[in-house]
């Protein structure tokens, strides 16, 4: 059962929208829920996820600060949005197609970045080996980190598995192999030092 958002009233501002805060594992919007807002992540991490017909979960993307979600071709959300950790986001009302208004510049810029991100995820899933997928994922996390060689995995091993289309056991074996090969080192169970970026890049080509 998902945790509930922090019990704070949204900070309303007609220019920038409504700022809302969510605890880790809170549902921001459900799969199939009516799509009414475009959301910009200010702080934290969001996963966009859903279920296949056989009940298996998929994660289509992770979104960090400066990234957006909520744009839909239909009137409802095709997947759920959930806070991976404590997350703050700003909600903009969705544009009315009958009376379009310009989007804030930060939303327009984020849209361009995420088109490229979607293409990268499609290429990631097409890779042959688990190590190739995992290496590309770690580089993706590195790109979001303040220090390129030090990353914190806010998500669980199950999240990573659902994102890469692998099993939790395969993720664990892959991380262990990268550790044995001195490509990564664990500082804590979720904080990793990337010791050999060149090797990760070679595996992810």
C-alpha positions as a LaTeX table, in Angstrom:
\begin{tabular}{lrrr}
\hline
Residue & $x$ (\AA) & $y$ (\AA) & $z$ (\AA) \\
\hline
Unk1 & 0.00 & 0.00 & 0.00 \\
Unk2 & 1.41 & 3.37 & $-0.99$ \\
Unk3 & 2.30 & 5.96 & 1.59 \\
Unk4 & 0.23 & 9.11 & 1.57 \\
Unk5 & 1.58 & 12.51 & 0.49 \\
Unk6 & 2.79 & 14.86 & 3.21 \\
Unk7 & $-0.31$ & 16.58 & 4.64 \\
Unk8 & 0.58 & 20.04 & 3.38 \\
Unk9 & $-1.63$ & 22.30 & 1.35 \\
Unk10 & $-0.32$ & 23.06 & $-2.15$ \\
Unk11 & 1.48 & 26.38 & $-2.44$ \\
Unk12 & $-0.63$ & 28.17 & $-5.01$ \\
Unk13 & 0.81 & 30.69 & $-7.42$ \\
Unk14 & $-1.02$ & 31.56 & $-10.66$ \\
Unk15 & 2.30 & 32.08 & $-12.46$ \\
Unk16 & 4.21 & 28.95 & $-11.48$ \\
Unk17 & 1.43 & 26.52 & $-10.57$ \\
Unk18 & 0.99 & 24.50 & $-7.38$ \\
Unk19 & 3.95 & 23.05 & $-5.45$ \\
Unk20 & 3.23 & 19.70 & $-3.79$ \\
Unk21 & 5.30 & 17.41 & $-1.59$ \\
Unk22 & 5.17 & 13.59 & $-1.61$ \\
Unk23 & 6.65 & 11.05 & 0.79 \\
Unk24 & 8.63 & 8.06 & $-0.52$ \\
Unk25 & 6.37 & 5.51 & $-2.24$ \\
Unk26 & 3.43 & 7.95 & $-2.49$ \\
Unk27 & 1.27 & 7.73 & $-5.60$ \\
Unk28 & 1.31 & 11.03 & $-7.50$ \\
Unk29 & $-1.26$ & 9.83 & $-10.02$ \\
Unk30 & $-2.67$ & 6.38 & $-10.76$ \\
Unk31 & $-2.71$ & 4.46 & $-14.02$ \\
Unk32 & $-6.02$ & 5.25 & $-15.73$ \\
Unk33 & $-6.60$ & 8.42 & $-13.69$ \\
Unk34 & $-7.82$ & 11.50 & $-15.57$ \\
Unk35 & $-4.89$ & 13.57 & $-16.86$ \\
Unk36 & $-5.33$ & 17.15 & $-15.68$ \\
Unk37 & $-1.80$ & 18.46 & $-15.04$ \\
Unk38 & 1.73 & 18.56 & $-16.40$ \\
Unk39 & 4.19 & 18.05 & $-13.56$ \\
Unk40 & 7.76 & 19.33 & $-13.20$ \\
Unk41 & 9.98 & 17.55 & $-10.65$ \\
Unk42 & 11.72 & 20.06 & $-8.38$ \\
Unk43 & 13.44 & 17.64 & $-6.01$ \\
Unk44 & 13.58 & 13.86 & $-5.55$ \\
Unk45 & 12.88 & 11.06 & $-8.02$ \\
Unk46 & 9.71 & 9.80 & $-9.72$ \\
Unk47 & 9.10 & 6.48 & $-11.45$ \\
Unk48 & 6.54 & 6.09 & $-14.24$ \\
Unk49 & 5.21 & 2.54 & $-14.02$ \\
Unk50 & 2.32 & 0.29 & $-14.96$ \\
Unk51 & 1.38 & $-3.35$ & $-15.35$ \\
Unk52 & 1.24 & $-5.70$ & $-18.31$ \\
Unk53 & $-1.84$ & $-7.82$ & $-18.92$ \\
Unk54 & $-0.18$ & $-10.76$ & $-17.15$ \\
Unk55 & 0.27 & $-8.65$ & $-14.01$ \\
Unk56 & 4.01 & $-7.97$ & $-14.35$ \\
Unk57 & 5.12 & $-4.45$ & $-13.56$ \\
Unk58 & 7.13 & $-2.27$ & $-15.92$ \\
Unk59 & 8.92 & 1.01 & $-15.32$ \\
Unk60 & 9.20 & 3.20 & $-18.38$ \\
Unk61 & 11.35 & 5.94 & $-16.89$ \\
Unk62 & 12.83 & 7.57 & $-13.81$ \\
Unk63 & 12.49 & 11.34 & $-13.60$ \\
Unk64 & 14.75 & 13.60 & $-11.53$ \\
Unk65 & 14.79 & 17.34 & $-10.84$ \\
Unk66 & 14.12 & 19.39 & $-13.96$ \\
Unk67 & 12.19 & 16.61 & $-15.72$ \\
Unk68 & 8.46 & 16.48 & $-16.43$ \\
Unk69 & 5.58 & 14.04 & $-16.77$ \\
Unk70 & 1.84 & 14.12 & $-17.30$ \\
Unk71 & 1.57 & 14.81 & $-21.02$ \\
Unk72 & $-0.85$ & 12.29 & $-22.55$ \\
Unk73 & $-2.38$ & 11.70 & $-25.97$ \\
Unk74 & $-5.55$ & 10.47 & $-24.28$ \\
Unk75 & $-7.63$ & 11.93 & $-21.44$ \\
Unk76 & $-6.22$ & 9.47 & $-18.87$ \\
Unk77 & $-2.74$ & 8.48 & $-17.71$ \\
Unk78 & $-1.30$ & 5.42 & $-19.45$ \\
Unk79 & 0.86 & 4.65 & $-16.39$ \\
Unk80 & 1.16 & 5.59 & $-12.74$ \\
Unk81 & 3.59 & 8.14 & $-11.32$ \\
Unk82 & 5.10 & 7.32 & $-7.92$ \\
Unk83 & 7.63 & 9.05 & $-5.68$ \\
Unk84 & 10.74 & 6.88 & $-5.26$ \\
Unk85 & 11.96 & 9.05 & $-2.35$ \\
Unk86 & 10.75 & 12.27 & $-0.72$ \\
Unk87 & 9.81 & 14.37 & $-3.75$ \\
Unk88 & 8.66 & 17.91 & $-4.48$ \\
Unk89 & 6.95 & 18.76 & $-7.76$ \\
Unk90 & 5.11 & 21.65 & $-9.35$ \\
Unk91 & 1.76 & 21.06 & $-11.05$ \\
Unk92 & 0.75 & 23.07 & $-14.12$ \\
Unk93 & $-2.81$ & 22.75 & $-15.45$ \\
Unk94 & $-2.82$ & 20.87 & $-18.75$ \\
Unk95 & $-3.37$ & 23.04 & $-21.77$ \\
Unk96 & $-6.83$ & 23.15 & $-23.30$ \\
Unk97 & $-6.42$ & 22.21 & $-26.98$ \\
Unk98 & $-9.34$ & 24.56 & $-27.82$ \\
Unk99 & $-7.60$ & 27.51 & $-26.17$ \\
Unk100 & $-3.88$ & 26.81 & $-26.12$ \\
Unk101 & $-1.59$ & 28.92 & $-23.98$ \\
Unk102 & 2.22 & 28.95 & $-24.02$ \\
Unk103 & 3.94 & 26.54 & $-21.66$ \\
Unk104 & 6.53 & 27.89 & $-19.19$ \\
Unk105 & 10.03 & 27.83 & $-20.74$ \\
Unk106 & 11.28 & 25.19 & $-18.27$ \\
Unk107 & 8.54 & 22.83 & $-19.44$ \\
Unk108 & 9.38 & 23.38 & $-23.11$ \\
Unk109 & 13.07 & 22.69 & $-22.44$ \\
Unk110 & 12.29 & 19.57 & $-20.41$ \\
Unk111 & 10.13 & 18.21 & $-23.23$ \\
Unk112 & 13.08 & 18.31 & $-25.62$ \\
Unk113 & 15.35 & 16.53 & $-23.13$ \\
Unk114 & 12.84 & 13.79 & $-22.47$ \\
Unk115 & 12.27 & 12.98 & $-26.11$ \\
Unk116 & 15.95 & 12.01 & $-26.21$ \\
Unk117 & 15.60 & 10.11 & $-22.91$ \\
Unk118 & 12.76 & 7.99 & $-24.32$ \\
Unk119 & 14.89 & 7.06 & $-27.33$ \\
Unk120 & 17.78 & 6.13 & $-25.04$ \\
Unk121 & 15.58 & 3.83 & $-22.96$ \\
Unk122 & 14.33 & 2.07 & $-26.09$ \\
Unk123 & 17.94 & 1.48 & $-27.14$ \\
Unk124 & 18.80 & 0.29 & $-23.62$ \\
Unk125 & 16.08 & $-2.38$ & $-23.68$ \\
Unk126 & 17.31 & $-3.58$ & $-27.07$ \\
Unk127 & 20.75 & $-4.45$ & $-25.71$ \\
Unk128 & 21.66 & $-8.14$ & $-25.67$ \\
Unk129 & 23.28 & $-8.79$ & $-22.30$ \\
Unk130 & 22.34 & $-7.94$ & $-18.73$ \\
Unk131 & 25.78 & $-6.36$ & $-18.17$ \\
Unk132 & 25.26 & $-4.07$ & $-21.15$ \\
Unk133 & 21.87 & $-2.98$ & $-19.83$ \\
Unk134 & 23.17 & $-2.50$ & $-16.30$ \\
Unk135 & 26.21 & $-0.56$ & $-17.48$ \\
Unk136 & 24.02 & 1.78 & $-19.52$ \\
Unk137 & 21.72 & 2.24 & $-16.51$ \\
Unk138 & 24.61 & 3.16 & $-14.20$ \\
Unk139 & 25.84 & 5.70 & $-16.74$ \\
Unk140 & 22.31 & 7.12 & $-16.91$ \\
Unk141 & 22.35 & 7.52 & $-13.11$ \\
Unk142 & 25.81 & 9.06 & $-13.36$ \\
Unk143 & 24.45 & 11.68 & $-15.74$ \\
Unk144 & 21.97 & 12.81 & $-13.08$ \\
Unk145 & 24.49 & 12.83 & $-10.22$ \\
Unk146 & 26.41 & 15.85 & $-8.91$ \\
Unk147 & 29.65 & 13.88 & $-9.19$ \\
Unk148 & 29.87 & 11.67 & $-12.27$ \\
Unk149 & 31.73 & 8.85 & $-10.50$ \\
Unk150 & 29.60 & 8.78 & $-7.33$ \\
Unk151 & 25.95 & 7.73 & $-7.58$ \\
Unk152 & 23.17 & 6.96 & $-5.13$ \\
Unk153 & 20.57 & 4.41 & $-6.18$ \\
Unk154 & 17.36 & 5.82 & $-4.68$ \\
Unk155 & 15.39 & 3.02 & $-6.32$ \\
Unk156 & 15.23 & $-0.60$ & $-5.19$ \\
Unk157 & 16.77 & $-3.57$ & $-7.00$ \\
Unk158 & 13.21 & $-4.50$ & $-8.04$ \\
Unk159 & 12.76 & $-1.05$ & $-9.58$ \\
Unk160 & 15.97 & $-1.48$ & $-11.55$ \\
Unk161 & 14.89 & $-4.94$ & $-12.71$ \\
Unk162 & 11.49 & $-3.66$ & $-13.86$ \\
Unk163 & 13.16 & $-0.77$ & $-15.68$ \\
Unk164 & 15.66 & $-2.99$ & $-17.50$ \\
Unk165 & 13.32 & $-5.92$ & $-18.17$ \\
Unk166 & 15.42 & $-8.26$ & $-16.01$ \\
Unk167 & 15.01 & $-10.17$ & $-12.75$ \\
Unk168 & 16.21 & $-9.00$ & $-9.34$ \\
Unk169 & 18.60 & $-11.98$ & $-9.24$ \\
Unk170 & 20.13 & $-10.92$ & $-12.57$ \\
Unk171 & 20.60 & $-7.36$ & $-11.29$ \\
Unk172 & 22.33 & $-8.65$ & $-8.15$ \\
Unk173 & 24.61 & $-10.95$ & $-10.17$ \\
Unk174 & 25.44 & $-8.15$ & $-12.58$ \\
Unk175 & 26.37 & $-5.71$ & $-9.81$ \\
Unk176 & 28.48 & $-8.41$ & $-8.14$ \\
Unk177 & 30.30 & $-9.07$ & $-11.43$ \\
Unk178 & 31.00 & $-5.35$ & $-11.94$ \\
Unk179 & 32.33 & $-5.21$ & $-8.39$ \\
Unk180 & 34.59 & $-8.25$ & $-8.94$ \\
Unk181 & 35.89 & $-6.67$ & $-12.13$ \\
Unk182 & 36.67 & $-3.47$ & $-10.17$ \\
Unk183 & 34.36 & $-1.43$ & $-12.36$ \\
Unk184 & 32.29 & $-0.31$ & $-9.36$ \\
Unk185 & 32.71 & $-0.29$ & $-5.58$ \\
Unk186 & 29.95 & $-0.20$ & $-2.97$ \\
Unk187 & 30.29 & 2.58 & $-0.39$ \\
Unk188 & 26.91 & 1.66 & 1.12 \\
Unk189 & 24.32 & $-0.82$ & $-0.21$ \\
Unk190 & 22.87 & 2.01 & $-2.34$ \\
Unk191 & 25.84 & 4.31 & $-2.90$ \\
Unk192 & 28.30 & 3.30 & $-5.61$ \\
Unk193 & 31.68 & 4.57 & $-6.72$ \\
Unk194 & 32.24 & 4.17 & $-10.45$ \\
Unk195 & 35.87 & 3.11 & $-10.66$ \\
Unk196 & 36.12 & 2.57 & $-14.40$ \\
Unk197 & 33.84 & 4.80 & $-16.45$ \\
Unk198 & 35.61 & 3.78 & $-19.66$ \\
Unk199 & 34.69 & 0.13 & $-19.04$ \\
Unk200 & 31.05 & 1.03 & $-18.38$ \\
Unk201 & 30.95 & 3.10 & $-21.55$ \\
Unk202 & 32.47 & 0.25 & $-23.56$ \\
Unk203 & 29.87 & $-2.22$ & $-22.22$ \\
Unk204 & 27.03 & 0.19 & $-23.00$ \\
Unk205 & 28.00 & 0.88 & $-26.62$ \\
\hline
\end{tabular}
